[in-house]
Amino acid sequence: CYCHLGRVDLGFCLLGKLLKLGIPFDAVIFNTLINGLIQNDQLDKAVKLLDKVVKQGVQPTIFTYGAMLKGLCKVGDNAGALCLLRKMQSGLCKPDIVIYTTIIDSLCKDKLLPQALKLLSEMKSKGSLPDVITYTSLMRGLCGLGRWEEAKVLLSEMLENNIAPNVETYNVLIDMYCKEGWRTILEFMVSRGEHPDIITYSALLDGYC
């Protein structure tokens, strides 16, 4: 409760009292403190806490790692995020599609497409198949660098794997194809039951103008 109210300091005080009473320090308490630190922009303390409790034998959960990765990616620390991913891969808590996609999205936003595409290949080799969010992040990154043909390849791969585009995917595609002079993607989008939003229409207006 203290952590949710932004009083992480009181959360740690309460933890100290619990430990004195002999109440064990488990992953639930740990996750709450980690989230509290990250939400209060104290990522450095969260990293130190993670290292400390792991040494004490507490096993982080997928939610712990997910929160840490979101915090690292939020501040653009992609190197730190990749380092944490390697720790997960060598530990008991293996990364899932959400973990991989979080890092891929961050790499794409920072225009680090070679690393993002390499991570895509890596996750596939480990049995984690990309989802619509993964593909959309990569296509947005590729389109942002004008790499239209590679984005089209990913779109074809996604459709071949029976992964349906969502409205965000269509927005990326419409923006790409409008700049290339093709606007029929909107008709395809509507035919599949997706409804255009303000971003969709903005992309179309840019294309027509």
C-alpha positions in Angstrom: 0.0 0.0 0.0 2.8 2.4 0.9 4.6 1.7 -2.4 1.4 2.4 -4.4 1.1 5.7 -2.6 4.6 6.7 -3.6 6.0 6.1 -0.1 8.6 3.4 -0.9 10.6 4.5 2.1 7.8 3.5 4.4 7.5 0.2 2.5 11.1 -0.6 3.4 10.5 0.4 7.0 7.6 -2.1 7.1 9.8 -4.7 5.5 12.4 -4.3 8.2 9.7 -4.8 10.9 8.4 -7.9 9.2 11.9 -9.4 9.0 12.4 -8.7 12.7 9.2 -10.6 13.4 10.6 -13.6 11.4 8.2 -13.2 8.5 10.1 -14.4 5.4 10.9 -12.1 2.5 9.1 -13.6 -0.5 8.7 -12.7 -4.2 5.4 -10.9 -3.6 7.0 -8.4 -1.2 10.0 -8.1 -3.5 7.9 -7.4 -6.6 5.9 -4.7 -4.7 9.1 -2.9 -3.6 10.6 -3.2 -7.1 7.5 -1.7 -8.7 7.4 1.0 -6.2 11.0 2.0 -6.8 10.5 2.0 -10.6 7.3 4.0 -10.5 9.1 6.6 -8.3 12.0 6.9 -10.8 14.5 5.1 -8.6 15.6 2.5 -11.1 19.2 2.4 -9.8 17.9 1.4 -6.3 15.6 -1.2 -8.0 18.6 -2.7 -9.8 20.6 -2.9 -6.5 17.7 -4.5 -4.7 17.3 -7.1 -7.4 21.0 -8.1 -7.1 20.8 -8.2 -3.3 17.7 -10.4 -3.0 19.0 -12.8 -5.7 22.1 -13.3 -3.6 19.9 -14.0 -0.6 18.2 -16.8 -2.5 14.9 -15.1 -3.5 13.9 -16.2 -7.0 12.6 -13.3 -9.1 9.4 -14.0 -11.0 8.6 -13.1 -14.6 6.7 -10.1 -13.3 9.8 -8.9 -11.5 11.9 -9.1 -14.6 9.1 -7.5 -16.7 8.9 -4.5 -14.3 12.7 -4.1 -14.4 12.9 -4.3 -18.1 10.1 -1.8 -18.6 12.0 0.6 -16.3 15.3 0.1 -18.1 13.7 0.5 -21.5 11.8 3.6 -20.4 15.1 5.4 -19.7 16.7 4.1 -22.9 19.1 1.7 -21.1 18.9 -1.0 -23.8 22.3 -2.4 -22.8 21.0 -2.9 -19.3 17.9 -4.6 -20.6 19.9 -7.0 -22.8 22.2 -7.8 -19.8 19.1 -8.6 -17.7 17.8 -10.8 -20.5 21.0 -12.8 -20.5 20.6 -13.3 -16.7 17.1 -14.6 -17.3 18.3 -17.0 -20.0 20.9 -18.4 -17.7 18.6 -18.7 -14.7 15.4 -20.5 -13.8 13.0 -17.8 -14.9 13.1 -17.9 -18.7 12.0 -14.9 -20.8 8.6 -15.1 -22.5 7.2 -13.3 -25.6 6.3 -10.2 -23.5 9.9 -9.9 -22.2 11.4 -10.2 -25.7 8.9 -7.8 -27.3 9.5 -5.2 -24.6 13.2 -5.1 -25.5 12.6 -5.3 -29.3 10.2 -2.4 -29.1 12.7 -0.3 -27.2 15.5 -1.1 -29.6 13.2 -0.2 -32.5 12.3 3.2 -30.9 16.0 4.0 -30.6 16.6 3.0 -34.3 18.7 0.0 -33.3 17.2 -2.2 -35.9 20.1 -4.6 -36.4 20.0 -5.5 -32.7 16.2 -5.8 -32.8 16.2 -8.1 -35.8 18.9 -10.2 -34.2 16.8 -10.6 -31.1 13.8 -11.6 -33.2 15.9 -14.4 -34.7 17.1 -15.4 -31.3 13.7 -15.6 -29.7 12.4 -17.7 -32.6 15.3 -20.1 -32.2 14.4 -20.5 -28.5 10.8 -21.3 -29.3 9.2 -18.0 -28.5 7.1 -17.0 -31.5 6.5 -13.3 -32.2 3.0 -11.9 -31.8 1.2 -9.0 -33.5 2.9 -6.5 -31.0 6.3 -7.8 -31.9 5.8 -7.6 -35.6 4.2 -4.1 -35.4 7.1 -2.7 -33.4 9.6 -4.0 -35.9 7.6 -2.8 -38.9 7.2 0.6 -37.4 11.0 0.7 -36.8 11.8 -0.4 -40.3 9.3 2.1 -41.9 10.8 4.9 -39.8 14.1 4.3 -41.5 12.5 3.9 -45.0 13.2 0.2 -45.1 9.8 -0.5 -46.8 10.7 -3.8 -48.4 11.9 -5.4 -45.2 8.7 -4.2 -43.5 6.7 -5.9 -46.3 8.6 -9.2 -45.7 7.6 -9.1 -42.0 4.0 -8.4 -42.9 4.0 -11.4 -45.2 5.6 -13.6 -42.5 3.0 -12.4 -40.0 0.1 -13.2 -42.3 1.6 -16.6 -43.2 1.7 -17.4 -39.5 -2.0 -16.6 -39.2 -1.3 -13.6 -37.0 -4.0 -11.0 -37.6 -2.9 -7.3 -37.8 -4.5 -5.0 -35.3 -5.4 -1.3 -35.7 -1.9 -0.2 -34.7 -0.4 -2.5 -37.3 -2.7 -1.0 -40.0 -1.7 2.5 -39.0 1.9 1.6 -39.6 1.0 0.0 -42.9 -1.2 2.8 -44.1 1.5 5.4 -43.3 4.0 3.3 -45.2 1.8 2.6 -48.2 0.5 6.2 -48.5 4.0 7.4 -48.7 4.5 4.9 -51.6 1.3 5.9 -53.3 -0.9 2.9 -52.4 -4.0 3.4 -50.2 -6.0 0.2 -50.6 -4.8 -1.1 -47.3 -7.6 0.9 -45.7 -10.2 -1.2 -47.5 -8.4 -4.4 -46.5 -8.4 -3.2 -42.9 -12.1 -2.5 -42.8 -12.9 -5.8 -44.5 -11.2 -7.6 -41.6 -13.3 -5.8 -39.1 -10.8 -3.3 -37.8 -12.0 0.3 -37.4 -9.8 3.2 -38.3 -8.8 5.7 -35.6 -7.5 9.2 -35.6 -4.0 8.0 -36.4 -5.3 6.1 -39.4 -7.0 9.1 -40.9 -4.0 11.3 -40.1 -1.8 9.0 -42.1 -4.2 8.9 -45.0 -4.4 12.7 -45.0 -0.6 12.9 -45.1 -0.6 10.5 -48.0 -3.1 12.4 -50.0 -1.6 15.7 -49.3 
